[in-house]
């Protein structure tokens, strides 16, 4: 799986006491670290902290991580952790006791360690940095998790900055780029979602869908493709879609809008291009030479 790029999430922190420097710079999540360490029951995060005011608090800092399933089926998990920042400004965190094959949003807030030994410290921010990630399936089957992880990374990029250069790889498509977005996501994992081998029967219930499955949907907004994130108790499917309101969004759809279904584990690498026969290659070279 190709390494992803870390991006920054701005923290709106209030000024410190008189004479101290307010924290106004950025904290980053390294998505490549989480993407390459997919786990069925844990989320592995790498924070990159470059703000000098926050780094100066190292040794007296902890972070509270709140993990929520994106389909909102269960109560969020809250976990305060002592934050040990390395000299290069990175901090590794593992969030455990998570459900397999599940998409999460994780919010983090920073606090000073309490001096009286109590549970709660002094909050440094009311705003939260947010991470989107997934857990792998049991048994280490990673295609679906990898696709969903990549789609959520791209969603987070859009939330931070809707204008980025690499996005031209899929937004330049004429006549809408929703299909191209999902196909581009699959290409980053070495998979072919442009011409899958065969359709699978459309599931009769949303609970038959798996993380990372590819759907073709038809609704009021036209036809689009989606990377499945999960389902809710009402039987709706949640997924990441491109060209939804001209951006990348999470959409909640009824099963009746599914027109084609491609399980993530059925996706294969693109077929290699057939080599040019030697005699045709020779004629092509001769033709080029004679034209000069």
Secondary structure, DSSP 8 states (H G I E B T S, - for coil): ------EEEE------STTS----SEEEE-HHHHHTT--SS-EEEEEEE--HHHHTTTTSEEEEEEEEETT--S--EEEEEE----TTSEEEEEE-S--SS-EEEEEEEEEE--TTS-S--EES-SS-EEEEEE---GGG--HHHHHHHHHHHHHHHHHH-S--GGGHHHHT-TT--HHHHHHHHHHHTT---SS-S------SSGGG--TT-EEEEEETTEEEEEEEEEE-TTS-EEEEEEEETTEEEEEEE-GGGEEEEE-GGG-----------HHHHHHHHHHHHHT-
